[in-house]
């Protein structure tokens, strides 16, 4: 898959099938759309492409209701590359100029620059200034400009309702990380830079590595999780127990994310860590003291290892 970080300004393709969207999380519904687009493109001898954005367009217009992201820009690229067959991904910043572009001008640009021949959107898709370009209106423009347009037949369902980024985000924020795979088609992941902690874990035999996560990233609710972690550019994954929370037993004053690699001593901490959530183990708790906390942490480590071994 070829990644483009700017919109085309010169002729780059002679025939294109295109879809457009925020695609936060690149969930299974998005993957179905990409697969359908690619299949239809191949049958017509076209290249397939998605256009998406570094962040959500709604955050440009309504920052007061801007939700957290399931996938930051680099994560979105990775999922598109690994989970879809698309030939091209255009991922660009959302700008005022783009937001003020009419559906006609937007689509005319893609006809001119990439030979747009097919456009497929989701069932409730709309684009252009004020979301004026519904699929029906895009189809009318297509007759004039020389391309086909249609909507995906329907949305994928999970637990009796359509899969969406909003539902997927709600599952993550509720800590239901086991369920997230049914929505995303993969374990929920996030990455962070390693930062200094207060070293309390070392004093009770449970040294942890602390992470700083991007402020826009959606984070599961406070609690303890079984996770797999990968250090810097290393290929192997390690089993770990991760805590998200305020650490009430030791008088924590801010929310922290820290993990302990089970059955392994980390002599030199990494600079950056990627992790994937496998299971939620328990809620955050306040214990009577460090002895009770130490005993519970050991149980957490044992349970995390058991869960992770069962889900290899």
VEXZARO-637873 format. One record per residue (C-alpha): x, y, z; residue in one letter. Coordinates in Angstrom, 3 decimals, always signed. Each point is the difference from the previous one (the first is absolute). Layout:
! VEXZARO-637873
+----------+----------+----------+----+
!     east !    north !       up ! aa !
+----------+----------+----------+----+
!        X !        Y !        Z !  a !
...
+----------+----------+----------+----+
END
This chain:
! VEXZARO-637873
+----------+----------+----------+----+
!     east !    north !       up ! aa !
+----------+----------+----------+----+
!   +0.000 !   +0.000 !   +0.000 !  x !
!   +1.348 !   +3.398 !   -1.001 !  x !
!   -0.502 !   +2.752 !   +2.591 !  x !
!   -0.506 !   +3.627 !   -1.054 !  x !
!   +0.132 !   +2.793 !   +2.610 !  x !
!   -1.339 !   +2.728 !   -2.328 !  x !
!   -2.876 !   +0.257 !   -2.447 !  x !
!   +0.977 !   -0.414 !   -3.658 !  x !
!   +0.763 !   +3.229 !   -1.838 !  x !
!   +1.147 !   -1.602 !   -3.238 !  x !
!   -1.273 !   -2.955 !   -2.000 !  x !
!   +1.090 !   -3.093 !   +1.955 !  x !
!   -2.310 !   -2.787 !   -1.214 !  x !
!   -1.952 !   -0.859 !   -3.111 !  x !
!   -2.821 !   -1.900 !   +1.686 !  x !
!   -1.089 !   -0.013 !   +3.628 !  x !
!   -2.623 !   -1.476 !   +2.317 !  x !
!   -0.291 !   +2.212 !   +3.090 !  x !
!   -1.581 !   +0.058 !   +3.420 !  x !
!   +0.196 !   +2.804 !   +2.559 !  x !
!   -0.487 !   +0.054 !   +3.747 !  x !
!   +1.379 !   +0.644 !   +3.454 !  x !
!   +0.538 !   -3.758 !   +0.454 !  x !
!   +0.858 !   +0.302 !   +3.693 !  x !
!   +1.132 !   -3.414 !   +1.212 !  x !
!   -0.268 !   -1.453 !   -3.519 !  x !
!   -2.551 !   -2.414 !   +1.480 !  x !
!   -1.499 !   -3.042 !   -1.721 !  x !
!   -2.614 !   +2.124 !   -1.763 !  x !
!   +2.740 !   +2.178 !   -1.465 !  x !
!   +1.919 !   -3.115 !   -1.001 !  x !
!   -3.063 !   -1.353 !   -1.819 !  x !
!   -0.351 !   +3.290 !   -1.882 !  x !
!   +3.686 !   -0.090 !   -0.998 !  x !
!   -0.245 !   -3.629 !   -1.133 !  x !
!   -3.139 !   +0.711 !   -2.033 !  x !
!   +1.622 !   +3.034 !   -1.610 !  x !
!   +3.135 !   -1.944 !   -0.899 !  x !
!   -1.974 !   -2.916 !   -1.463 !  x !
!   -2.109 !   +2.345 !   -2.121 !  x !
!   +3.116 !   +1.903 !   -1.049 !  x !
!   +1.771 !   -3.158 !   -1.139 !  x !
!   -2.992 !   -1.055 !   -2.075 !  x !
!   +0.228 !   +3.348 !   -1.825 !  x !
!   +3.790 !   +0.165 !   -0.329 !  x !
!   +0.237 !   +2.889 !   +2.483 !  x !
!   +2.210 !   +0.839 !   +2.960 !  x !
!   -1.750 !   +0.160 !   +3.384 !  x !
!   +0.504 !   +2.802 !   +2.527 !  x !
!   -1.379 !   +1.439 !   +3.217 !  x !
!   +0.232 !   +3.630 !   +1.037 !  x !
!   +0.057 !   +0.640 !   +3.726 !  x !
!   +1.291 !   +2.565 !   +2.481 !  x !
!   +2.593 !   +0.333 !   +2.757 !  x !
!   -2.792 !   +0.877 !   +2.432 !  x !
!   -3.791 !   +0.160 !   -0.071 !  x !
!   -1.606 !   +2.786 !   -2.046 !  x !
!   -2.488 !   +0.551 !   +2.842 !  x !
!   +2.931 !   +1.092 !   +2.193 !  x !
!   +0.692 !   +2.808 !   -2.468 !  x !
!   -3.577 !   +1.286 !   +0.151 !  x !
!   -0.979 !   -0.970 !   +3.569 !  x !
!   +3.068 !   -0.418 !   +2.225 !  x !
!   -2.320 !   +0.082 !   +3.049 !  x !
!   -1.440 !   -3.410 !   -0.924 !  x !
!   +3.123 !   -1.512 !   -1.548 !  x !
!   +0.261 !   -3.692 !   +1.014 !  x !
!   +3.222 !   -1.859 !   +0.655 !  x !
!   +1.549 !   -1.925 !   -2.879 !  x !
!   +0.017 !   -3.765 !   -0.348 !  x !
!   +2.825 !   +0.372 !   -2.513 !  x !
!   +2.570 !   +2.752 !   -0.275 !  x !
!   +1.223 !   +0.747 !   -3.524 !  x !
!   +2.900 !   -2.470 !   -0.002 !  x !
!   -2.184 !   -2.681 !   +1.580 !  x !
!   -2.660 !   +0.558 !   -2.636 !  x !
!   +2.577 !   -0.463 !   -2.743 !  x !
!   +1.193 !   -3.237 !   +1.601 !  x !
!   -3.486 !   -1.485 !   +0.265 !  x !
!   -0.904 !   +0.967 !   -3.560 !  x !
!   +3.233 !   -1.603 !   -1.194 !  x !
!   -0.467 !   -3.194 !   +2.018 !  x !
!   -3.777 !   -0.478 !   -0.079 !  x !
!   -1.055 !   +1.230 !   -3.440 !  x !
!   +1.074 !   -0.651 !   -3.617 !  x !
!   -0.089 !   +3.646 !   -1.122 !  x !
!   +2.593 !   +1.216 !   -2.493 !  x !
!   +0.182 !   +3.558 !   +1.330 !  x !
!   -0.721 !   +1.892 !   +3.207 !  x !
!   -0.231 !   +3.779 !   +0.022 !  x !
!   +0.235 !   +1.249 !   +3.600 !  x !
!   +0.053 !   +3.773 !   +0.326 !  x !
!   -0.767 !   +2.754 !   +2.518 !  x !
!   -3.571 !   +1.254 !   -0.080 !  x !
!   +0.009 !   +3.702 !   -0.906 !  x !
!   -2.468 !   +2.840 !   -0.260 !  x !
!   +0.510 !   +0.033 !   -3.755 !  x !
!   -0.912 !   -3.663 !   -0.226 !  x !
!   -3.014 !   +0.494 !   +2.267 !  x !
!   -1.266 !   +2.818 !   -2.244 !  x !
!   +0.402 !   -1.980 !   -3.229 !  x !
!   -3.248 !   -0.948 !   -1.722 !  x !
!   -0.693 !   -3.625 !   -0.852 !  x !
!   +0.156 !   +0.887 !   -3.715 !  x !
!   +3.399 !   +1.682 !   +0.246 !  x !
!   +1.389 !   -2.773 !   +2.179 !  x !
!   -1.036 !   -2.773 !   -2.358 !  x !
!   +0.996 !   +1.958 !   -3.104 !  x !
!   +3.484 !   +0.262 !   +1.463 !  x !
!   +0.256 !   -3.786 !   +0.374 !  x !
!   -1.298 !   -0.527 !   -3.538 !  x !
!   +2.680 !   +2.332 !   -1.318 !  x !
!   +2.926 !   -1.121 !   +2.179 !  x !
!   -0.627 !   -3.740 !   +0.318 !  x !
!   -2.523 !   -0.998 !   -2.649 !  x !
!   -2.781 !   -0.696 !   +2.518 !  x !
!   -2.264 !   -2.712 !   -1.436 !  x !
!   -1.664 !   -1.505 !   +3.096 !  x !
!   -0.982 !   +1.414 !   +3.378 !  x !
!   -1.334 !   -2.155 !   +2.848 !  x !
!   -1.088 !   +1.322 !   +3.390 !  x !
!   -1.696 !   -1.354 !   +3.074 !  x !
!   -3.832 !   -0.148 !   +0.180 !  x !
!   -0.267 !   +3.406 !   +1.741 !  x !
!   +2.976 !   +1.644 !   -1.706 !  x !
!   +0.150 !   +3.692 !   -0.935 !  x !
!   +2.824 !   +2.324 !   -1.001 !  x !
!   +0.636 !   +3.573 !   -1.001 !  x !
!   -0.930 !   +3.334 !   +1.515 !  x !
!   -2.773 !   -0.499 !   +2.547 !  x !
!   -0.062 !   -3.736 !   -0.831 !  x !
!   -1.897 !   +0.884 !   -3.148 !  x !
!   +1.269 !   -2.935 !   -2.032 !  x !
!   -2.142 !   -2.988 !   +0.904 !  x !
!   +0.502 !   -3.188 !   -1.959 !  x !
!   -3.080 !   +0.792 !   -2.101 !  x !
!   +1.373 !   +3.445 !   -0.848 !  x !
!   +3.482 !   -1.415 !   -0.667 !  x !
!   -1.578 !   -2.496 !   -2.414 !  x !
!   -1.634 !   +2.888 !   -1.874 !  x !
!   +3.322 !   +1.818 !   -0.176 !  x !
!   +1.591 !   -3.237 !   -1.188 !  x !
!   -2.317 !   -0.172 !   -2.992 !  x !
!   +1.148 !   +3.490 !   -0.933 !  x !
!   +3.707 !   -0.429 !   +0.792 !  x !
!   +0.414 !   -3.564 !   -1.229 !  x !
!   +0.226 !   -2.277 !   +3.019 !  x !
!   -2.203 !   -2.531 !   +1.790 !  x !
!   -1.080 !   +0.509 !   +3.611 !  x !
!   -1.782 !   -2.237 !   +2.453 !  x !
!   -0.319 !   -0.760 !   +3.681 !  x !
!   +1.042 !   -3.179 !   +1.750 !  x !
!   -3.084 !   -2.198 !   +0.283 !  x !
!   -0.065 !   +0.051 !   +3.800 !  x !
!   +2.048 !   +0.169 !   +3.180 !  x !
!   +1.555 !   -2.905 !   +1.860 !  x !
!   -1.814 !   -0.837 !   +3.217 !  x !
!   +1.386 !   -0.918 !   +3.394 !  x !
!   -2.301 !   -0.890 !   +2.912 !  x !
!   -3.009 !   +0.988 !   -2.086 !  x !
!   +1.139 !   +3.511 !   -0.969 !  x !
!   +2.232 !   +1.480 !   -2.714 !  x !
!   +3.734 !   +0.152 !   +0.662 !  x !
!   +1.138 !   +3.614 !   +0.180 !  x !
!   +2.947 !   +1.997 !   +1.287 !  x !
!   -2.262 !   +1.425 !   +2.706 !  x !
!   -1.017 !   -3.454 !   +1.236 !  x !
!   +3.578 !   -1.242 !   -0.238 !  x !
!   +1.189 !   +2.986 !   +2.034 !  x !
!   -2.657 !   -0.663 !   +2.618 !  x !
!   +1.145 !   -3.602 !   +0.361 !  x !
!   +3.609 !   +1.118 !   +0.536 !  x !
!   -0.905 !   +2.761 !   +2.430 !  x !
!   -2.077 !   -2.484 !   +2.003 !  x !
!   +3.049 !   -2.251 !   +0.306 !  x !
!   -1.606 !   -2.808 !   -2.028 !  x !
!   +3.213 !   -0.761 !   -1.820 !  x !
!   -0.930 !   -3.643 !   -0.609 !  x !
!   -3.016 !   +1.199 !   -2.007 !  x !
!   +1.990 !   +2.585 !   -1.951 !  x !
!   +1.408 !   -2.655 !   -2.322 !  x !
!   -3.527 !   -0.760 !   -1.238 !  x !
!   -0.280 !   +3.648 !   -1.053 !  x !
!   +3.515 !   +0.704 !   -1.238 !  x !
!   +1.017 !   -3.394 !   -1.353 !  x !
!   +3.190 !   +0.205 !   +2.054 !  x !
!   +1.117 !   +0.657 !   +3.577 !  x !
!   -0.184 !   +3.645 !   +1.023 !  x !
!   +3.473 !   +1.542 !   -0.011 !  x !
!   +1.681 !   +3.141 !   +1.186 !  x !
!   +3.575 !   +1.249 !   +0.257 !  x !
!   +1.806 !   +2.303 !   +2.366 !  x !
!   +3.315 !   +1.464 !   +1.014 !  x !
!   +1.612 !   -1.360 !   +3.142 !  x !
!   +0.127 !   +2.574 !   +2.813 !  x !
!   +1.416 !   -0.014 !   +3.519 !  x !
!   -2.191 !   -1.258 !   +2.822 !  x !
!   +0.288 !   +0.306 !   +3.769 !  x !
!   +1.622 !   -3.460 !   +0.343 !  x !
!   -2.546 !   -1.241 !   +2.582 !  x !
!   -0.429 !   -3.241 !   -1.916 !  x !
!   +3.660 !   -0.876 !   +0.469 !  x !
!   -0.318 !   +0.282 !   +3.783 !  x !
!   -2.698 !   -2.696 !   +0.067 !  x !
!   +1.524 !   -2.364 !   -2.528 !  x !
!   -2.172 !   +1.103 !   -2.928 !  x !
!   +2.051 !   +2.393 !   -2.169 !  x !
!   -2.030 !   +1.739 !   -2.666 !  x !
!   +0.620 !   +1.988 !   -3.156 !  x !
!   -2.012 !   +3.208 !   -0.297 !  x !
!   -1.422 !   +1.257 !   -3.284 !  x !
!   -1.041 !   +3.380 !   -1.335 !  x !
!   -2.807 !   -0.466 !   -2.550 !  x !
!   -0.967 !   +2.576 !   -2.635 !  x !
!   -2.682 !   +2.303 !   +1.388 !  x !
!   -2.337 !   -0.727 !   -2.926 !  x !
!   +0.123 !   -3.777 !   +0.457 !  x !
!   -3.033 !   -1.833 !   +1.381 !  x !
!   +1.016 !   -1.851 !   +3.179 !  x !
!   -1.934 !   -2.795 !   +1.748 !  x !
!   -1.591 !   +0.748 !   +3.374 !  x !
!   +2.054 !   -0.272 !   +3.169 !  x !
!   +0.883 !   -3.523 !   +1.049 !  x !
!   +2.448 !   -2.839 !   -0.456 !  x !
!   +0.431 !   -1.704 !   -3.371 !  x !
!   +1.825 !   -2.961 !   -1.503 !  x !
!   +1.989 !   +1.433 !   -2.914 !  x !
!   +2.775 !   -0.844 !   -2.395 !  x !
!   +2.801 !   +2.526 !   -0.412 !  x !
!   +2.674 !   +0.576 !   -2.603 !  x !
!   +3.099 !   +2.128 !   +0.657 !  x !
!   +1.348 !   +2.571 !   -2.454 !  x !
!   +0.560 !   -1.800 !   -3.324 !  x !
!   +0.252 !   -3.537 !   +1.434 !  x !
!   -2.227 !   -2.542 !   -1.788 !  x !
!   -0.900 !   -2.162 !   +3.003 !  x !
!   -2.933 !   +0.593 !   +2.337 !  x !
!   +0.288 !   -0.404 !   +3.774 !  x !
!   -2.774 !   -0.868 !   +2.463 !  x !
!   -0.830 !   +2.708 !   +2.523 !  x !
!   -2.545 !   +1.279 !   +2.506 !  x !
!   -0.923 !   +3.642 !   -0.479 !  x !
!   -1.638 !   +2.433 !   +2.402 !  x !
!   -1.882 !   +3.123 !   -1.024 !  x !
!   -1.071 !   +2.234 !   +2.847 !  x !
!   +0.684 !   +2.291 !   +2.898 !  x !
!   +1.763 !   -2.559 !   +2.265 !  x !
!   -2.102 !   +0.880 !   +3.075 !  x !
!   +1.937 !   -2.301 !   +2.349 !  x !
!   +3.167 !   +2.089 !   -0.378 !  x !
!   -1.727 !   +3.374 !   -0.129 !  x !
!   +0.269 !   +0.530 !   -3.739 !  x !
!   -0.931 !   +3.491 !   -1.194 !  x !
!   -0.279 !   -0.592 !   -3.748 !  x !
!   -1.087 !   -2.736 !   -2.367 !  x !
!   +2.886 !   -2.222 !   -1.016 !  x !
!   +0.553 !   -2.872 !   -2.393 !  x !
!   +2.608 !   -2.529 !   +1.110 !  x !
!   +0.717 !   -3.658 !   -0.653 !  x !
!   +2.053 !   -2.873 !   +1.404 !  x !
!   +1.481 !   -2.624 !   -2.326 !  x !
!   -0.774 !   -3.366 !   +1.602 !  x !
!   +2.817 !   -2.421 !   +0.763 !  x !
!   +2.664 !   +2.265 !   -1.466 !  x !
!   +2.390 !   +2.580 !   +1.402 !  x !
!   +0.396 !   +3.060 !   -2.212 !  x !
!   +3.515 !   +1.304 !   +0.591 !  x !
!   -0.092 !   +2.822 !   -2.554 !  x !
!   -3.412 !   +1.581 !   -0.573 !  x !
!   -1.060 !   +0.692 !   -3.586 !  x !
!   -0.625 !   +3.462 !   -1.386 !  x !
!   -3.336 !   -0.820 !   -1.566 !  x !
!   -2.532 !   -2.782 !   +0.492 !  x !
!   -2.855 !   -1.352 !   -2.107 !  x !
!   -2.640 !   -1.994 !   +1.835 !  x !
!   -3.136 !   -1.932 !   -0.818 !  x !
!   -2.829 !   -0.648 !   +2.439 !  x !
!   -1.106 !   -3.610 !   +0.422 !  x !
!   -2.189 !   -0.110 !   +3.121 !  x !
!   -1.218 !   +2.102 !   +2.899 !  x !
!   +0.977 !   -1.583 !   +3.324 !  x !
!   -1.616 !   +2.238 !   +2.620 !  x !
!   -1.058 !   +3.490 !   +1.017 !  x !
!   +2.343 !   +2.424 !   +1.684 !  x !
!   -0.059 !   -0.478 !   +3.792 !  x !
!   +1.272 !   +1.653 !   +3.161 !  x !
!   +1.852 !   -2.417 !   +2.294 !  x !
!   +0.727 !   +0.288 !   +3.702 !  x !
!   +3.729 !   +0.328 !   -0.586 !  x !
!   +3.013 !   -1.092 !   -2.022 !  x !
!   -0.091 !   -3.593 !   +1.263 !  x !
!   -3.547 !   -0.524 !   -1.226 !  x !
!   +0.850 !   +1.781 !   -3.261 !  x !
!   +3.077 !   -2.202 !   -0.509 !  x !
!   -2.043 !   -3.167 !   +0.489 !  x !
!   -2.673 !   +1.149 !   -2.460 !  x !
!   +2.582 !   +0.974 !   -2.595 !  x !
!   +1.504 !   -3.460 !   +0.119 !  x !
!   -3.462 !   -1.453 !   -0.621 !  x !
!   -0.448 !   +2.432 !   -2.884 !  x !
!   +3.294 !   -1.076 !   -1.561 !  x !
!   -0.887 !   -3.683 !   +0.292 !  x !
!   -3.447 !   +0.511 !   -1.475 !  x !
!   +1.349 !   +2.167 !   -2.824 !  x !
!   +2.495 !   -2.685 !   -0.948 !  x !
!   -2.690 !   -2.692 !   +0.075 !  x !
!   -2.401 !   +2.044 !   -2.150 !  x !
!   +2.709 !   +0.917 !   -2.503 !  x !
!   +1.218 !   -3.573 !   -0.326 !  x !
!   -3.570 !   -1.093 !   -0.749 !  x !
!   -0.399 !   +2.600 !   -2.762 !  x !
!   +3.218 !   -0.559 !   -1.932 !  x !
+----------+----------+----------+----+
END
